[in-house]
Amino acid sequence: MIGLAPKGLQRWFPILQWGRQYRGPQFADDVLAAVIVMVMLIPQSLAYAMLAGLPPEMGLYASVLPLIAYTVFGTSRALSVGPVAVISLLTAAAISRLGLTDPAQMISAAMLLALMSGVFLLLMGILRLGFVANFLSHPVIAGFITASGILIALGQVPALLGIQGGGHTLIELLHSLGLSLLETLNAPNWPTKAVGLITLLYLFWSRSALAPLLRKAGMSERGSTMMARLSPILAVLGSGFAAWYLDLGAKGLALVGTVPAGLPGLTVPDVSLTMLQALAVPAAMIGILGFVESVSVAQGLAAKKRERIHPDQELVALGSANIASSFAGGFPVAGGFSRSVVNFDAGAATPAAGFYAAVLIALATFLLMPMLAWLPRATLAATIIVAVWSLVDFSILKKAWNYSRADFLAVLSTIVMTLAMGVEAGVGAGVLVSILVHLYKSSRPHVAIVGEVPGTEHFRNVQRHQVVTHPHILSLRVDESLYFANTRFLEDLVYKEVSERPALKHIILMCSAVNEIDLSALESLEAINSRLGDLGIKLHLSEVKGPVMDALRRSHFLHDITGKVYMSQHQAVTDILLAE
């Protein structure tokens, strides 16, 4: 029956496409990948739930149904959906803004946030609005993630060292940490500090040195890399055993404590108009950022196998995953980088690997919960710090500075705003700066004076090449679509060149890079044409693209233009020279 599914149905349910070709070898590969991902996902899920300020078991709840939903609707064969660091931080920020103190209300708010984010993504997918995410440029995303990584890491220091502290900005975090450290100088919590710092050192060491050590011992490169990535599970087991054997909980070490066994029944979060209004903007931010992060990971992994994903369908898949997380008692989710890479390296053949991982995690909630009670919170804090530290990348500042001052300003302002004002302000600043940078660049388009390369029909920039020009002909190549934001710039440039060239009789606008001319730009061209006509100068166009020409034909511009429209720049110059 799967093979007989209509193509329209397969577009919305990709499982109907790959499911009809599912075979035994793929099952074996997917199960192996699922086992490895499950081992990695359990401690991560617990840690990210605590990062979101929620009970640790909610991380597991957010890792079961979302994986199943993505298996049905997703197009990536390697993406692993679940709690991720940045989305967890945004969730914590959104809930804290509500001023809730009742844990039950905070849980309900997190579930509602997942539902709203999921509905937002689902509607975007149905309307095919995946392009909206393009308003967050890659440099801005890199800057936001770098700043978020710093805030997340600092936010975990209190749990790592057994001190008090908190805050949403860099200043708040540093201030609270400084005060707490001074207050605890005389009575340090040595069990927490020992477990936290030893775990932290081990995790950093295992990330960089464990794989080479295992390769020297004879393990394959793939196996050693996989073991290094799964090293956090050893930290979890080792610290949990030490806490139990040495009874460190009685000596001041904060433990996860009793975690409810099993999965909760399906539920719908409480919905009120006040909560909907308060969470609307954070839900949209979480949805877009989760989508951008997920698609970036999925596209990178798909390219390695010469596969492709469908961004609009990914919106549907991630929206469904978030809605499923809400009904399962979880919080907002997205595609995680580290989990997805492990899933890919483990040989996941289809999205079914996520389904099998979900089944294994569900079983773990029934079998492993008693043991998690002995898990130190300092271990989870160390796990988060090491996981997010790889997100901190200040090299983007140097790269942006060397390549584009505008992009550097965008990255720097995003980092500063995120650190100074918090993650929500950082996201808003990132979107705003991305749009402003785009508007600035497109409002000052590159316009080159061009001439003919001797012996050819090619025209190039006079400042870069030895070319032939004529004093009574000015050829301008416009390297940008013309719209309301850059028409004044073009007008000023044309009038400036006219004022400096007394012998000028013809201006040719070379439009090979112009993909669109909006109404404001059309009116500007009409004004240029009229003013040049009064000066006895003819305006010509060359190399106008078909869609642009179609639009111009619907106006009076082509009837009023003082010159002509030519197929090529060479034809335009040749015709003018022959006519004179």
HUHU-V844141 format. One record per residue. RES is the residue in one letter. SS is DSSP state (H for helix, E for strand, - for the rest). OMEGA is omega as a letter, one per 40 degrees, with the letter a starting at -180 (* if undefined). Layout:
# HUHU-V844141
[[RES:SS:OMEGA] [RES:SS:OMEGA]]
This chain:
# HUHU-V844141
[[M:-:i] [I:H:a] [G:H:a] [L:H:a] [A:-:i] [P:-:a] [K:H:i] [G:H:i] [L:H:i] [Q:H:i] [R:H:a] [W:H:a] [F:-:a] [P:-:i] [I:H:i] [L:H:i] [Q:H:a] [W:H:a] [G:H:a] [R:H:i] [Q:H:a] [Y:-:a] [R:-:a] [G:H:i] [P:H:i] [Q:H:i] [F:H:a] [A:H:i] [D:H:a] [D:H:i] [V:H:i] [L:H:i] [A:H:a] [A:H:i] [V:H:a] [I:H:i] [V:H:i] [M:H:i] [V:H:a] [M:H:a] [L:H:a] [I:H:i] [P:H:i] [Q:H:a] [S:H:i] [L:H:a] [A:H:a] [Y:H:i] [A:H:i] [M:H:i] [L:H:i] [A:-:a] [G:-:a] [L:-:i] [P:-:a] [P:-:a] [E:H:i] [M:H:i] [G:H:i] [L:H:i] [Y:H:a] [A:-:a] [S:-:a] [V:-:a] [L:H:i] [P:H:i] [L:H:i] [I:H:i] [A:H:a] [Y:H:i] [T:H:a] [V:H:a] [F:H:a] [G:-:i] [T:-:i] [S:-:a] [R:-:a] [A:-:a] [L:-:i] [S:-:a] [V:E:i] [G:E:i] [P:-:i] [V:-:a] [A:H:a] [V:H:i] [I:H:i] [S:H:i] [L:H:i] [L:H:i] [T:H:i] [A:H:a] [A:H:a] [A:H:a] [I:H:a] [S:H:i] [R:-:a] [L:-:i] [G:-:a] [L:-:i] [T:-:i] [D:-:a] [P:H:i] [A:H:i] [Q:H:i] [M:H:i] [I:H:i] [S:H:i] [A:H:i] [A:H:i] [M:H:i] [L:H:i] [L:H:i] [A:H:i] [L:H:a] [M:H:i] [S:H:i] [G:H:i] [V:H:i] [F:H:i] [L:H:a] [L:H:i] [L:H:i] [M:H:i] [G:H:i] [I:H:a] [L:-:i] [R:-:a] [L:-:i] [G:H:a] [F:H:a] [V:H:a] [A:H:a] [N:H:i] [F:H:i] [L:-:a] [S:-:a] [H:H:i] [P:H:a] [V:H:i] [I:H:i] [A:H:i] [G:H:i] [F:H:a] [I:H:i] [T:H:i] [A:H:i] [S:H:i] [G:H:i] [I:H:a] [L:H:i] [I:H:a] [A:H:i] [L:H:i] [G:H:i] [Q:-:a] [V:H:i] [P:H:i] [A:H:a] [L:H:a] [L:H:a] [G:-:i] [I:-:i] [Q:-:i] [G:-:i] [G:-:a] [G:-:a] [H:-:a] [T:-:a] [L:H:a] [I:H:i] [E:H:a] [L:H:a] [L:H:a] [H:H:a] [S:H:i] [L:H:i] [G:H:i] [L:H:a] [S:H:i] [L:H:i] [L:H:a] [E:H:a] [T:-:i] [L:-:a] [N:-:a] [A:-:a] [P:-:i] [N:-:a] [W:H:i] [P:H:i] [T:H:a] [K:H:a] [A:H:a] [V:H:a] [G:H:a] [L:H:i] [I:H:i] [T:H:a] [L:H:i] [L:H:i] [Y:H:a] [L:H:i] [F:H:i] [W:H:a] [S:H:a] [R:H:a] [S:H:a] [A:H:a] [L:H:a] [A:H:i] [P:H:a] [L:H:i] [L:H:i] [R:H:i] [K:H:i] [A:-:i] [G:-:i] [M:-:i] [S:-:a] [E:H:i] [R:H:a] [G:H:a] [S:H:i] [T:H:i] [M:H:i] [M:H:i] [A:H:a] [R:H:i] [L:-:a] [S:H:i] [P:H:a] [I:H:i] [L:H:i] [A:H:i] [V:H:a] [L:H:a] [G:H:a] [S:H:i] [G:H:i] [F:H:i] [A:H:i] [A:H:i] [W:H:a] [Y:H:a] [L:-:a] [D:-:a] [L:H:i] [G:H:i] [A:H:a] [K:H:i] [G:-:a] [L:-:i] [A:-:a] [L:E:i] [V:-:i] [G:-:a] [T:-:i] [V:-:a] [P:-:i] [A:-:i] [G:-:a] [L:-:i] [P:-:i] [G:-:i] [L:-:a] [T:-:i] [V:-:a] [P:-:i] [D:-:a] [V:-:i] [S:-:a] [L:H:i] [T:H:i] [M:H:i] [L:H:i] [Q:H:a] [A:H:a] [L:H:a] [A:H:a] [V:H:i] [P:H:i] [A:H:i] [A:H:i] [M:H:a] [I:H:i] [G:H:a] [I:H:a] [L:H:i] [G:H:i] [F:H:a] [V:H:i] [E:H:a] [S:H:a] [V:H:i] [S:H:i] [V:H:a] [A:H:a] [Q:H:i] [G:H:a] [L:H:i] [A:H:a] [A:H:a] [K:H:i] [K:-:a] [R:-:i] [E:-:i] [R:-:i] [I:-:a] [H:-:a] [P:H:a] [D:H:i] [Q:H:i] [E:H:i] [L:H:i] [V:H:a] [A:H:a] [L:H:i] [G:H:i] [S:H:i] [A:H:i] [N:H:i] [I:H:i] [A:H:i] [S:H:i] [S:H:a] [F:H:a] [A:-:a] [G:-:a] [G:-:a] [F:-:a] [P:-:a] [V:-:i] [A:E:i] [G:E:a] [G:-:a] [F:H:a] [S:H:i] [R:H:a] [S:H:i] [V:H:i] [V:H:i] [N:H:i] [F:H:a] [D:H:i] [A:-:i] [G:-:i] [A:-:a] [A:-:a] [T:-:i] [P:-:i] [A:H:i] [A:H:i] [G:H:i] [F:H:a] [Y:H:i] [A:H:i] [A:H:i] [V:H:a] [L:H:i] [I:H:i] [A:H:i] [L:H:a] [A:H:i] [T:H:i] [F:H:a] [L:H:a] [L:-:a] [M:H:i] [P:H:a] [M:H:a] [L:H:i] [A:-:a] [W:-:a] [L:-:i] [P:E:i] [R:H:i] [A:H:i] [T:H:i] [L:H:i] [A:H:i] [A:H:i] [T:H:i] [I:H:a] [I:H:a] [V:H:a] [A:H:a] [V:H:a] [W:H:i] [S:-:i] [L:-:a] [V:-:a] [D:-:i] [F:-:i] [S:H:i] [I:H:i] [L:H:i] [K:H:a] [K:H:a] [A:H:a] [W:H:a] [N:H:a] [Y:H:a] [S:-:i] [R:H:i] [A:H:i] [D:H:i] [F:H:i] [L:H:i] [A:H:a] [V:H:a] [L:H:a] [S:H:i] [T:H:i] [I:H:a] [V:H:a] [M:H:i] [T:H:i] [L:H:a] [A:H:a] [M:H:a] [G:-:a] [V:H:a] [E:H:i] [A:H:i] [G:H:i] [V:H:i] [G:H:i] [A:H:i] [G:H:i] [V:H:a] [L:H:a] [V:H:i] [S:H:a] [I:H:a] [L:H:i] [V:H:i] [H:H:a] [L:H:i] [Y:H:a] [K:H:a] [S:H:i] [S:H:i] [R:-:a] [P:-:i] [H:-:i] [V:E:a] [A:E:i] [I:E:a] [V:E:i] [G:E:a] [E:E:i] [V:E:a] [P:-:i] [G:-:a] [T:-:i] [E:-:a] [H:-:i] [F:E:a] [R:E:a] [N:E:a] [V:-:a] [Q:-:a] [R:-:a] [H:-:i] [Q:-:a] [V:E:a] [V:E:i] [T:-:a] [H:E:a] [P:-:a] [H:-:i] [I:E:i] [L:E:i] [S:E:a] [L:E:i] [R:E:a] [V:E:a] [D:-:a] [E:-:i] [S:-:a] [L:E:i] [Y:-:a] [F:-:a] [A:-:a] [N:-:a] [T:H:i] [R:H:i] [F:H:a] [L:H:i] [E:H:a] [D:H:a] [L:H:a] [V:H:a] [Y:H:i] [K:H:i] [E:H:i] [V:H:a] [S:H:a] [E:-:a] [R:-:a] [P:-:a] [A:-:a] [L:-:i] [K:-:a] [H:E:i] [I:E:i] [I:E:i] [L:E:i] [M:E:a] [C:-:a] [S:-:a] [A:-:a] [V:-:a] [N:-:a] [E:-:i] [I:E:a] [D:-:a] [L:H:i] [S:H:i] [A:H:i] [L:H:i] [E:H:i] [S:H:i] [L:H:i] [E:H:i] [A:H:i] [I:H:a] [N:H:a] [S:H:a] [R:H:i] [L:H:i] [G:H:i] [D:H:i] [L:-:a] [G:-:i] [I:-:a] [K:E:i] [L:E:i] [H:E:i] [L:E:i] [S:E:i] [E:-:i] [V:-:a] [K:-:a] [G:H:a] [P:H:i] [V:H:i] [M:H:i] [D:H:i] [A:H:i] [L:H:a] [R:H:i] [R:-:i] [S:-:i] [H:-:a] [F:H:a] [L:H:i] [H:H:a] [D:H:a] [I:-:a] [T:-:i] [G:-:a] [K:-:i] [V:E:a] [Y:E:i] [M:-:a] [S:-:i] [Q:H:i] [H:H:i] [Q:H:a] [A:H:a] [V:H:a] [T:H:a] [D:H:i] [I:H:i] [L:H:i] [L:H:a] [A:H:a] [E:-:*]]
